[in-house]
Amino acid sequence: MSTDISLILSSDGSHTLFNPVLNETYHSKNGALQESIHVYIEYGLLAFSDQSDINVLEIGFGTGLNALLTWNKAEELRLKVEYHTLEPFPLNKEITDQLNYPALMHEPLAAERFNKIHTSAWEEKNVLSEYFTIYKYKSTLEEKSLPVNTFDVCYFDAFAPNRQAEVWVEENLKKIFDSLLEGGILTTYCAQSAFKRTLKTVGFEVESKKGPLYKKEMTWGRKLNSK
């Protein structure tokens, strides 16, 4: 699939990718970098910055941007992060080598870390530093069996419901709910009403949060009690 994907520049100067099969971009055209920082770091990882260890589940590894931002923040705050990410269609090296995220970050090791993230083995434990361990699974959410009561936060970064509806179904969201620890959260750019209703159905307490640039809202769900 990745051979047909094209590189485009988003409004904040960072790259996103366009998938012609789904007619959809991987990140916001209003700013890929700012969107990921806002939705997944500020409203995801940092909700648990008072912990020494954080377990992250990501649905949609994509460009690897969320993983890189998480690793950078883990090193900065000395948080031990175990990062589990699902991606059924990994991008090829020709594409990932062109992505400009490291060059836009005030982090001298960003390029090295980005390369390590993308060259680390699939289906294995990859200890990339004292503070960052990554597991990459070449799998859809429907196919993957998730451990229960394990993760602090889920970065739900799948393609939009109108492009990839099968990912957003109740069965998958219940699987994520069960995989989270009590107090765990799901954070996503999506603010669709039908999606919020499904989150509530499977047991999440749902809140609308301020969206990233040029987007009014995003969604945040917390697991407060098991169902």
N, C-alpha and C positions, 0 to 999 in steps of 0.2 A: 504493500500500500504506500509506503513512504516514498517510492520513486516518483510519484506524481505530485508530491507535496511541494509547495513553493514558499519561499522566504519573503516576508513583507515587513516593513517597518511600522511599528505602532507609534502613537502620538507622543509617547515619552522618550522616543529614540531607541527603544528596545525592540528586538525582533519578536514577531509571532509567526506562525505558520498557517498556511491555508490548505485545507484538505478538500480537494474538488469532489471526492466521492460523497462526502457529507455536506458539502457546500458550507463549511464552517471553519472558523479559525481556532487555533489551540488556546489562545489567550485574547484578552480584550484588545481591539484595535485602538482603544483610547489610551492604552498603556499597559503592556504586558507585565513589566516589572512592578509598577505601582499596584496593579491589581493583585498580584501574588503576595506582595508584602502586606497589603491591607487585609485580604481575606484569610490567608493561611498562616502568616506569621503573627500579625497583630491580634487577630481574632481567634487564632488557633494555638500555635505553639506557646505564645506568651501568656496565655490563660493559665499555663502550668509552670511558669518560670520560677515559682517558689519551691518546686520539686527539684531533687538532684537527678532523677531519672525520669525520662518521658518516652512512652511508646507511641509512635505515630503510624497510622494506617493511611495510605494515600490511594485513592481510586483515580487512576489516570496519570501515570508517570510522565508521559508526553515528552516535553523538551528537557525535563530534568531541572527546570527552574526552581520549583518548590523544594526539591531535595537540596539544591545548592544553597538557597536562602536559609534553609533549616540548619545545614551544616555550619554555615558561617555564624549564625546566631548561637548555635550550640557551643562553638569555640569561644565566642565572645563572652557568653554568660557562664561557661564551664558547666553546661548541662549535658548529661550523658543521654544521648538520643539513640533509640533503636527504631529504625525507619523501614517499614514494610510497604512496598509499592507494587501495584498491579498495572500491567500494560500488555494487552494482547498483540499489539502491532508496534514493536519498537522501531524507532527511527534509525536510519542508517548513518554511518559515521560521516559521510559526505555532507549531510544536513547538519548534524550536531556540531561539527567543526566550524560551521559558519555562524552559529548563534553568538551574539555579541554580549550576552549577559555579564560574563566576568569583567569585560572592559568597562562596564558601567558601574561596577561596585568598588567601594573604597576598601578593598581587601586584596593585598598583594598575592595571596595564595588562592584566590578565586578561580583562576584559570586552571591551576593544577588540580584543585578539588573537583572542578567540573569535568575534567578529563577522567579522573579516577571514578567518579560516579558513573560515567557512561561506559567505561571499559571494565568495570567490575562485573564479575560473573553473575549470570542469571541462575535462579533456583538455589543459591548458596548464601551462606553468611559471609559478608564482606566487612571486616573490621578496618575502616579507613583511617581512624584516629582514635585517640583515647576517648573522644566525646561523640563519635559518630560511627554507627554500624548500620549497614544497609542490606536489605534482602529485596531483590527484584524478582517478580514472578511474571512470566510470560503467560498471562491468563486473564480471562474475563472475570468479572465479579460473580457472574452466574456459575462459572466452573469452579471457582476457588472456594475451598472449605476454610473458614476463618475460625481461629481459636476464640472461645468465649471468655468474657471478662478479662480482657488482655490490654486493650489500647486506651490511652488517655484521650486521644484526639484523632478524628478522621478528617483528612482533607478530601472533600468530595469534589473532584475536579474533572468529572466526566464531561463529554460533549453535551450540549444542551438537550433537554427533554424532547424538543421537537426535531432533533437530529438523531438522537440515539435513545429512543424511548425505552428500550428493553433494559437499560441500566438503571432506570429510575423507578422500577416497579416495587410494589410493597414487599415482595419476598426478599429482594436485595437489601432494602432499607432495614427490614427486620433483622437480616443477617448482620448488618453493621451495628445495629442497636445491641444485639446480643454480644458482639465482639468487644464492645466498650465496657470499661470499668464504671462503677457507680460514680456519677459526677462527670463522666466523660462527655465530650462534645463532638458534634459534627458541624463543620463549617463549610459553606459553599457560596459561590457567587450568585446562584440561582435564587430568584425571589417569586417564583410562580405559586399561585394560590393552591393549585391542585397538589403540587409537591409538598407544600406545608401541611396540607390536610393529611397526606399519606404519612408524613413524619409523625404527626400527632396520633394517627391510628396505630402505629407500631410501638408507641410509648414515649416518644420524645416530648419534652416541654420545648415549645418553639418560640423563638424571638426573632423579630426583624431588626437587623442592625443597619447602621449607615453604610451604604454601598461605597465601592471604590469610585474613582473619578468618573463623573458623568453618569453614574448609576445611582438611583435613589436609595435602593435597599439591597441587602444580601440576607442570607438566612443562617441562623445559628440554632442548633438543637442540642439540648442537654438530657442525658440519661439520669433521671433522678430516682426512678424505681423500676424494678424489673417487671416484665409482663409475661 
